[in-house]
Amino acid sequence: MAPSPTPDPSAGTADGGAAGPAGVFAADARSDAAARDGDSGGRPGGAPDLDALAKEFERALLGGERKFTRRQVSERAGISTERAERMWRALGFATVPDDELAFTDDDVEALRLVAALEDDNFIDPAIESSLARKLGQTQSRLASWQSAMFLEFLAGAKLPADEAIEVAGLLLPAMERLQTYVWRRHLAAAAGRAVAGSDELARGIRCVGFADIVSYTRLTRRLSEAGLGELIERFEGMAADVVALNGGRVIKSIGDEVLFVTDTAAQGAAVALALQDEVAATEGLPELRIGLAYGSILIRLGDVYGETVNLAARLTSECKPGRVLADRELAAALDGHSAYRLRRLRRVSVRGYHHLTPYALQRAAER
């Protein structure tokens, strides 16, 4: 990613303070607003036209003017109105009235691109809606987080509305470049794993783990919304760091739970024990239960499914706080491994599995 020109952080502001990125954006916004208020485009008395600024910012976000109805955008893209509407809903957007001008040239281009990818057999028509749903959900979460982060920044900067819109316009291309960079890096990593993968990886053999916060429901009653948000942020950040450091990948976080996968049984064991170590060493983080299972999984649209995933979830529910439970397949895969010791426990009966044999995972040096 080519870095964008960045002002010298040592340069001072007019009041003698440091000019960090936020200060630079705000200063640019003030100068732009001053220039705009000085020309004929401003309102009488120099007040900025907030409606015009908001429309200008929306055009920047959408890539152009809203000028097409539902029927017009589907006709220009060369696909049926029903198919365009189905994709629109799958992406997570509300239905648009027939006569409303809601779509831009970029919407037309996006529909054309999907149709072309399907014509080239890159996208299976049977999973078109599923793909759109996954893409929409992922981007919706990202947009919600970014908008909340931006509002928090504005509250601290105390910018007027017109300057806030200007700052948002300046941040937009920077965030877009950063997202593209991260996506490409993850794509390169995934491609590298696929090329260098073993026979087991080719058959979808992975280690799946669930890390679950103990007594989460009780915590939600005791903590304030701000306190709960801080706890979840710390837990997810810690888990993401530990999983990545030990060669795993976080599939998703759902409040009190993190689902991760690793390519090997040993990596799964390393992740689970490192998570417990980190929680024990960090003040303020609640204890975890962790369940691990090893076997074949279905990897579909970024999520994982199958009996191995179900087994890991059931073992998590049976696990004691601060411990790690593994299934029989993981125990067999780690048999003879010098770093780990697995102790067979009594069979348990859980939903879907009446004779599940769990194994307690520890490091070999632990008693």
Protein Blocks (a to p, Z undefined) as FASTA:
>chain_A
ZZdddddfkbccfkopacdfklmmmmmmmmmmmmmmmmmkbcehhiacfklmmmmmmmmm
nopacfbdfklmmmmnopafklmmmmmmmnopacddfklcfbdfklmmmmmmmmmmmmno
macfklmmmmmmmmmmmmmmmmmmmmmmmmmmmmmnopafklmmmmmmmmmmmmmmmmmm
mmmmmmmmmmmmmmmpcfklmnopacddddddehklmmmmmpcfklmmmmmmmmmmmmmm
mmmmnopacfbdehjaccdddfbfklmmmmmmmmmmmmmmpghiacddddddddddddee
hiacdjklmmmmmmmmmpcehiacddfklmmmmgoiakbccddddddddehiabbccddd
ddfkbZZ
